[in-house]
Amino acid sequence: MAYNVAIGNWSQYVKDAINNQEVSNYIIGSNGGGDPAYGCYKNFTATYQCGNGPNKSVNISGYQVEAGGRNVNFDCSAENKICGGFRLTVGDDGNLVLTDSNSAIVWQSNTRTTGLALDEYKASNGKYGRNYLLAGETLKTGEFVGSPSGNCYLMMVGNKADCTQNGLQLLYTKINCTMNSKNDGYGNDETANGLYSMKKTDISKLGKVGYVDEQNNMHHYPDDMTSLAQTYTLIGNYDSVGYDIAQIQATSIETCKTSCNGNADCAGFVYDNTTCKLKNAGMFPKGLRVPSASSALYLREKAVTNDLSCTKDIDDSVASEWELYPTSADMTATTLCNLGAITQEQRADAIKRGDELNQATDIMGNNLNSIATEKNNIKNTITNSAKQLKNNIKDYEVMRKKILNNNKTIKNIIGMAEDTDLNMTSQNMKYFLFANLAIILAIAGIKLMRN
């Protein structure tokens, strides 16, 4: 029997097994609709593409080569290494930033305009539920990626009469009002809102440190994992009222920093000409700050103790931003971050794939045992049939000899019958001749007697 298997008969099964994987070690026949040509050798050839890269192919072929149960490797790791780590982030500062797999800035829009922080355009309400796009992700018309607070958003705009207004745009919502000569604002169309309210900021999170994971979840650093660093942030020309722990004479900012670094309770300082006022943790931002043209307010930054996969850098933020992130489990010394967490997920996936491979191996082993058993049964059947055939051939030879002997006997009988027929014919002829001769003699005698 001949089989004609159509090209592409296994394409969908392969797609279902390897789609969205960087590397896939596919076992031919591990999924699908059964053997397309039972009992026949089958080759396997597949062509695939990594992103927009060139076509690649894998194949197992040849004369009397069975591809079922063998492995082929679909590999997009090289392409993924080039573009897989790119990220386009929408920040609350209004800047659009493109970073590579090493978090280095490749491009940025350098925009700084923002608008109203609207829940409608928060990152959590965007297409992917976060404030960034990864390589390979797309936005359709009307879909967007928002900043954490929703004060700006990246949206795919379409169906505009002016085609220059279509495409990917960084947008924000402005307050719709007009200022009069007294600097009073009022709405200039029907879409303006005259009343606004502001949510009270929870300052209990001031000074806290947290880690935002890939899913935009906030993980709080407990106090035993944080400490005061020896670096500082300049707030500006301000003084922080009260909370002094020491006041020293200093000739430079560096002298103040050295003095603060040597005091475990120093959370920052105010430098005013040659005076350095060291402050405790009650200072700004927990305490008040007041403008002072002759002063410079410095906050002592925080340091964290964490796993090697986590960054040591800490970005300053505002208290209201903390509330934008859903909270998750606190950080621990063994919590993995960034690539470490991703690697852990890949390891779990590899273990899962390994279990699936073991299951497929068990099924294959059982099938091979069944084939071996069937092979032995066929071999035994063929052996028995061969013995029976030999016996039948022997019986045939015996019968043939008997037939030959019988043929000789029959020929002898036929010869005897023919001789008998000849003798009878000869006797009959003799009898006929003698009878005719006797009749003639009798007639001749009668005639003589009459004469």
C-alpha positions as CSV (number, residue, x, y, z in Angstrom):
1,M,0.0,0.0,0.0
2,A,1.3,3.5,-0.9
3,Y,0.7,6.7,1.2
4,N,0.7,10.2,0.0
5,V,1.1,12.6,3.0
6,A,0.4,16.3,2.2
7,I,3.0,18.9,2.8
8,G,2.3,20.8,6.0
9,N,0.4,17.9,7.6
10,W,2.4,18.5,10.9
11,S,2.8,22.3,10.8
12,Q,0.1,23.2,13.3
13,Y,1.2,20.5,15.8
14,V,4.8,21.9,15.7
15,K,3.4,25.5,16.2
16,D,1.4,24.4,19.2
17,A,4.5,22.8,20.8
18,I,7.2,25.5,20.2
19,N,5.3,28.8,19.8
20,N,6.8,31.7,21.9
21,Q,9.8,29.6,23.0
22,E,13.3,30.8,22.6
23,V,14.7,27.3,22.3
24,S,12.5,24.1,21.8
25,N,13.8,20.5,21.6
26,Y,10.8,19.1,19.8
27,I,10.1,15.3,19.8
28,I,8.6,14.4,16.4
29,G,5.2,12.7,16.9
30,S,4.9,13.7,20.6
31,N,1.7,15.5,19.7
32,G,-0.7,15.4,16.8
33,G,-3.2,13.2,15.2
34,G,-1.5,9.9,15.2
35,D,0.7,8.1,12.6
36,P,0.0,9.6,9.2
37,A,1.4,6.5,7.4
38,Y,1.4,3.5,9.6
39,G,4.1,1.0,8.9
40,C,6.0,3.3,6.5
41,Y,9.2,5.2,7.0
42,K,8.6,9.0,7.3
43,N,11.0,11.9,6.9
44,F,10.5,15.3,8.7
45,T,11.3,18.8,7.4
46,A,10.3,22.2,8.9
47,T,11.1,25.8,8.1
48,Y,10.7,28.5,10.7
49,Q,11.6,32.2,11.3
50,C,12.8,34.0,14.4
51,G,11.1,37.4,14.4
52,N,11.9,39.1,11.1
53,G,15.2,37.1,10.7
54,P,16.0,34.8,7.8
55,N,14.3,31.4,7.4
56,K,15.8,28.5,9.2
57,S,15.2,24.8,8.6
58,V,15.5,21.5,10.4
59,N,15.1,18.0,8.8
60,I,15.5,14.3,9.4
61,S,15.5,12.6,6.0
62,G,17.0,9.8,3.9
63,Y,16.3,6.4,2.5
64,Q,14.5,4.2,5.0
65,V,14.8,6.8,7.8
66,E,12.0,7.0,10.4
67,A,11.7,10.5,12.0
68,G,9.0,9.7,14.5
69,G,10.3,9.8,18.1
70,R,13.5,11.7,17.2
71,N,14.4,15.2,18.3
72,V,14.8,18.4,16.3
73,N,16.0,21.7,17.8
74,F,14.2,25.0,17.0
75,D,16.6,27.7,18.2
76,C,16.0,31.5,18.3
77,S,18.4,32.2,21.2
78,A,20.8,34.2,19.0
79,E,18.0,36.5,17.7
80,N,16.5,36.8,21.1
81,K,19.8,37.8,22.6
82,I,20.0,40.7,20.1
83,C,16.5,42.1,20.5
84,G,14.8,40.1,23.3
85,G,15.8,42.4,26.1
86,F,14.6,45.8,24.7
87,R,12.0,47.7,26.7
88,L,10.1,50.9,25.9
89,T,9.1,52.6,29.2
90,V,6.6,55.4,29.9
91,G,7.6,57.3,33.0
92,D,5.7,59.7,35.2
93,D,8.2,62.3,34.2
94,G,6.7,62.3,30.6
95,N,9.8,60.8,29.1
96,L,9.7,57.8,26.8
97,V,12.9,55.6,27.2
98,L,14.1,52.6,25.2
99,T,16.6,50.4,27.0
100,D,18.5,47.3,26.0
101,S,19.0,43.9,27.8
102,N,21.6,45.6,30.1
103,S,19.2,48.4,31.0
104,A,21.3,50.9,29.1
105,I,19.5,53.7,27.4
106,V,19.4,53.3,23.6
107,W,17.0,56.1,22.9
108,Q,14.7,58.5,24.7
109,S,12.1,61.1,23.6
110,N,13.5,63.8,26.1
111,T,9.9,64.9,26.7
112,R,8.9,66.3,30.1
113,T,5.3,67.3,29.6
114,T,2.6,65.5,31.7
115,G,-1.0,66.1,32.5
116,L,-3.7,65.0,34.9
117,A,-3.0,61.7,36.7
118,L,-6.1,59.8,35.6
119,D,-7.0,56.3,36.7
120,E,-8.2,55.6,33.2
121,Y,-4.7,55.8,31.8
122,K,-2.8,54.2,34.6
123,A,-0.3,51.5,33.7
124,S,-2.4,48.9,35.4
125,N,-5.3,49.7,33.1
126,G,-3.3,49.5,29.9
127,K,-3.1,46.6,27.5
128,Y,-0.3,44.8,29.3
129,G,-1.1,46.0,32.8
130,R,2.4,47.7,33.1
131,N,4.2,50.9,32.0
132,Y,6.4,49.3,29.4
133,L,6.4,47.4,26.1
134,L,8.7,44.4,25.5
135,A,10.2,43.4,22.1
136,G,7.6,41.7,20.0
137,E,4.6,43.3,21.8
138,T,2.2,45.5,19.8
139,L,-0.5,48.1,20.2
140,K,-3.6,48.3,18.0
141,T,-5.6,51.4,17.4
142,G,-7.0,52.7,20.7
143,E,-4.7,50.5,22.9
144,F,-2.2,52.2,25.2
145,V,0.5,51.7,27.7
146,G,0.2,54.2,30.6
147,S,2.6,55.7,33.1
148,P,2.4,54.4,36.7
149,S,0.1,57.3,37.8
150,G,-1.7,57.8,34.4
151,N,-0.4,61.4,33.9
152,C,0.8,60.4,30.4
153,Y,0.3,57.4,28.1
154,L,1.6,55.9,24.8
155,M,-1.4,55.2,22.5
156,M,-1.8,53.9,18.9
157,V,-3.9,56.6,17.3
158,G,-5.8,56.0,14.0
159,N,-8.7,57.0,11.8
160,K,-7.7,60.7,11.9
161,A,-8.5,62.8,8.8
162,D,-5.0,64.3,9.1
163,C,-2.9,61.2,8.5
164,T,0.1,62.9,10.2
165,Q,-1.9,62.5,13.5
166,N,-2.1,58.7,13.1
167,G,0.4,56.4,14.6
168,L,2.1,55.9,18.0
169,Q,1.8,59.0,20.1
170,L,2.8,60.0,23.7
171,L,-0.3,61.8,25.1
172,Y,-1.4,63.5,28.3
173,T,-4.6,65.1,29.6
174,K,-4.4,68.9,30.3
175,I,-6.6,70.9,32.7
176,N,-9.2,72.6,30.5
177,C,-9.3,76.1,31.8
178,T,-8.5,79.7,30.9
179,M,-6.9,82.2,33.2
180,N,-8.3,85.7,33.4
181,S,-6.6,89.0,34.3
182,K,-6.9,88.2,38.0
183,N,-5.2,84.8,37.5
184,D,-8.5,83.0,38.2
185,G,-9.1,79.9,36.2
186,Y,-12.4,79.0,34.5
187,G,-13.5,76.3,32.0
188,N,-13.7,77.5,28.4
189,D,-16.0,74.6,27.1
190,E,-18.5,72.1,28.2
191,T,-15.9,69.4,28.9
192,A,-14.2,71.5,31.7
193,N,-14.7,70.4,35.3
194,G,-14.9,73.2,37.9
195,L,-14.2,71.2,41.1
196,Y,-11.2,69.1,41.9
197,S,-10.2,67.0,44.9
198,M,-6.9,65.6,45.9
199,K,-6.3,62.4,47.8
200,K,-4.4,62.8,51.0
201,T,-0.8,61.4,50.7
202,D,0.1,58.7,53.1
203,I,3.5,59.7,54.5
204,S,3.9,56.5,56.5
205,K,5.9,55.1,53.5
206,L,8.4,58.0,53.5
207,G,11.9,56.6,53.8
208,K,10.8,53.1,52.9
209,V,12.6,51.1,50.2
210,G,10.9,48.6,47.8
211,Y,11.6,46.5,44.7
212,V,9.2,46.6,41.7
213,D,9.3,43.3,39.9
214,E,8.6,42.4,36.2
215,Q,4.8,42.2,37.0
216,N,4.8,45.7,38.6
217,N,4.4,44.2,42.1
218,M,6.0,46.1,45.0
219,H,8.2,44.0,47.4
220,H,9.1,45.9,50.6
221,Y,12.6,45.8,52.0
222,P,12.4,45.1,55.8
223,D,14.4,47.4,58.1
224,D,17.1,44.7,58.7
225,M,17.9,44.7,54.9
226,T,18.4,48.5,54.7
227,S,21.0,50.9,56.0
228,L,22.2,54.4,55.5
229,A,24.6,54.8,52.6
230,Q,27.5,57.2,52.3
231,T,26.0,59.0,49.3
232,Y,23.6,62.0,49.3
233,T,20.9,63.7,47.3
234,L,20.8,67.4,47.1
235,I,17.2,68.6,47.6
236,G,17.9,72.3,46.9
237,N,18.1,75.6,48.8
238,Y,16.1,74.6,51.8
239,D,16.4,74.2,55.6
240,S,14.8,71.3,57.5
241,V,13.4,72.7,60.7
242,G,14.5,71.0,63.9
243,Y,15.7,67.4,64.5
244,D,19.4,68.5,64.9
245,I,21.8,66.0,66.4
246,A,25.0,68.0,66.0
247,Q,26.2,71.3,64.6
248,I,29.8,71.6,63.4
249,Q,31.9,74.1,61.6
250,A,32.7,72.9,58.1
251,T,34.6,74.5,55.3
252,S,33.0,72.3,52.6
253,I,30.2,70.0,51.7
254,E,32.5,67.1,51.8
255,T,33.4,67.8,55.5
256,C,29.7,67.6,56.3
257,K,29.3,64.3,54.4
258,T,32.3,62.8,56.3
259,S,30.8,63.9,59.7
260,C,27.4,62.5,58.8
261,N,28.9,59.2,57.6
262,G,30.5,58.8,61.0
263,N,27.2,59.1,62.8
264,A,24.8,56.1,62.6
265,D,21.8,58.4,63.5
266,C,22.6,61.0,60.8
267,A,19.9,61.0,58.1
268,G,21.2,64.1,56.3
269,F,22.3,67.7,56.9
270,V,21.9,71.3,56.1
271,Y,25.0,73.3,55.0
272,D,24.8,77.0,55.6
273,N,27.9,78.9,54.8
274,T,30.4,77.3,57.2
275,T,27.9,75.7,59.5
276,C,26.8,72.0,59.1
277,K,23.7,70.9,60.9
278,L,23.4,67.1,61.1
279,K,19.8,65.9,61.3
280,N,18.1,62.6,62.5
281,A,15.4,60.6,60.7
282,G,12.7,63.1,61.6
283,M,14.1,65.6,59.1
284,F,12.6,66.2,55.7
285,P,10.7,64.5,54.1
286,K,9.1,63.5,57.3
287,G,9.6,66.9,58.7
288,L,9.0,70.3,57.2
289,R,11.4,72.1,54.8
290,V,11.5,75.9,54.3
291,P,13.1,77.9,51.5
292,S,16.5,79.3,52.4
293,A,18.7,80.9,49.8
294,S,21.9,80.5,51.9
295,S,21.3,76.8,52.8
296,A,21.6,73.5,51.0
297,L,19.6,70.5,52.1
298,Y,21.2,67.1,51.6
299,L,19.4,63.7,52.3
300,R,21.5,60.6,53.1
301,E,20.6,57.9,50.6
302,K,19.6,54.3,51.6
303,A,21.6,51.1,50.9
304,V,20.2,47.6,50.6
305,T,21.4,44.1,51.3
306,N,20.0,41.7,48.8
307,D,20.7,38.8,46.4
308,L,23.4,39.3,43.7
309,S,20.7,39.2,41.0
310,C,19.1,42.4,42.5
311,T,20.3,46.0,41.9
312,K,21.9,48.0,44.6
313,D,20.8,51.3,43.0
314,I,17.8,53.1,44.6
315,D,15.7,55.6,42.7
316,D,14.0,58.4,44.6
317,S,10.3,58.6,44.3
318,V,7.3,60.3,45.9
319,A,5.0,58.8,48.6
320,S,2.0,58.8,46.3
321,E,3.8,56.6,43.7
322,W,4.3,53.8,46.3
323,E,0.5,53.4,46.4
324,L,0.2,52.8,42.7
325,Y,1.8,49.3,42.9
326,P,0.1,46.2,44.3
327,T,2.1,44.9,47.2
328,S,3.6,41.4,47.2
329,A,5.8,39.4,49.6
330,D,8.6,41.3,51.4
331,M,12.1,41.0,50.1
332,T,14.4,38.4,51.7
333,A,18.1,37.7,51.3
334,T,17.3,34.9,48.8
335,T,14.7,36.8,46.7
336,L,15.7,36.7,43.1
337,C,15.4,39.7,40.8
338,N,15.5,40.5,37.1
339,L,17.4,37.8,35.2
340,G,17.7,35.7,38.3
341,A,13.9,35.5,38.7
342,I,13.5,34.9,34.9
343,T,16.2,32.1,35.1
344,Q,14.3,30.5,37.9
345,E,11.1,30.5,35.9
346,Q,13.0,29.0,32.9
347,R,14.5,26.3,35.2
348,A,11.0,25.5,36.5
349,D,9.9,25.3,32.9
350,A,12.9,23.1,32.0
351,I,12.0,20.7,34.8
352,K,8.4,20.6,33.5
353,R,9.6,19.9,30.0
354,G,11.9,17.3,31.4
355,D,9.0,15.6,33.1
356,E,7.1,15.7,29.8
357,L,10.1,14.3,28.0
358,N,10.3,11.4,30.5
359,Q,6.6,10.7,30.0
360,A,7.1,10.7,26.3
361,T,10.1,8.4,26.7
362,D,8.0,6.0,28.8
363,I,5.3,6.0,26.2
364,M,8.0,5.4,23.5
365,G,9.5,2.6,25.5
366,N,6.1,0.9,25.9
367,N,5.5,1.3,22.2
368,L,8.9,-0.2,21.4
369,N,8.2,-3.2,23.7
370,S,4.8,-3.7,21.9
371,I,6.6,-3.6,18.6
372,A,9.2,-6.1,19.8
373,T,6.5,-8.4,21.0
374,E,4.6,-8.1,17.7
375,K,7.9,-8.7,15.9
376,N,8.5,-11.9,17.9
377,N,4.9,-13.1,17.2
378,I,5.4,-12.4,13.5
379,K,8.7,-14.3,13.5
380,N,7.2,-17.3,15.2
381,T,4.3,-17.3,12.8
382,I,6.7,-17.1,9.8
383,T,8.8,-20.0,11.3
384,N,5.7,-22.2,11.8
385,S,4.5,-21.4,8.3
386,A,7.9,-22.3,6.9
387,K,7.9,-25.7,8.7
388,Q,4.4,-26.3,7.4
389,L,5.4,-25.4,3.9
390,K,8.4,-27.8,4.0
391,N,6.0,-30.6,5.2
392,N,3.6,-29.8,2.4
393,I,6.4,-29.9,-0.1
394,K,7.5,-33.4,1.1
395,D,3.9,-34.6,0.9
396,Y,3.7,-33.1,-2.6
397,E,6.9,-35.1,-3.7
398,V,5.5,-38.3,-2.3
399,M,2.2,-37.7,-4.1
400,R,4.0,-36.8,-7.3
401,K,6.0,-40.1,-7.3
402,K,2.7,-42.0,-6.8
403,I,1.2,-40.1,-9.7
404,L,4.1,-40.9,-11.9
405,N,4.0,-44.6,-11.0
406,N,0.3,-44.6,-11.6
407,N,0.8,-43.0,-15.0
408,K,3.2,-45.8,-15.9
409,T,0.7,-48.4,-14.8
410,I,-2.0,-46.7,-16.8
411,K,0.1,-46.7,-19.9
412,N,0.9,-50.4,-19.5
413,I,-2.9,-51.1,-19.1
414,I,-3.6,-49.0,-22.1
415,G,-1.0,-50.9,-24.1
416,M,-2.4,-54.2,-23.1
417,A,-5.9,-53.1,-24.0
418,E,-4.7,-52.0,-27.4
419,D,-2.9,-55.3,-28.0
420,T,-6.1,-57.1,-26.9
421,D,-8.1,-55.0,-29.3
422,L,-5.7,-55.8,-32.1
423,N,-5.8,-59.5,-31.4
424,M,-9.6,-59.5,-31.3
425,T,-9.7,-57.6,-34.6
426,S,-7.2,-60.0,-36.2
427,Q,-9.2,-63.0,-35.0
428,N,-12.4,-61.4,-36.2
429,M,-10.9,-60.8,-39.6
430,K,-9.7,-64.4,-39.8
431,Y,-13.1,-65.7,-38.8
432,F,-14.7,-63.5,-41.4
433,L,-12.4,-64.7,-44.1
434,F,-12.8,-68.3,-43.2
435,A,-16.5,-67.9,-43.1
436,N,-16.6,-66.2,-46.5
437,L,-14.3,-68.9,-47.9
438,A,-16.5,-71.7,-46.5
439,I,-19.6,-70.0,-48.1
440,I,-17.8,-69.7,-51.4
441,L,-16.7,-73.3,-51.3
442,A,-20.2,-74.4,-50.4
443,I,-21.7,-72.4,-53.3
444,A,-19.1,-73.9,-55.6
445,G,-19.9,-77.4,-54.4
446,I,-23.5,-76.9,-55.0
447,K,-23.0,-75.7,-58.5
448,L,-20.8,-78.7,-59.3
449,M,-23.4,-81.1,-57.9
450,R,-26.0,-79.6,-60.1
451,N,-23.9,-79.9,-63.2
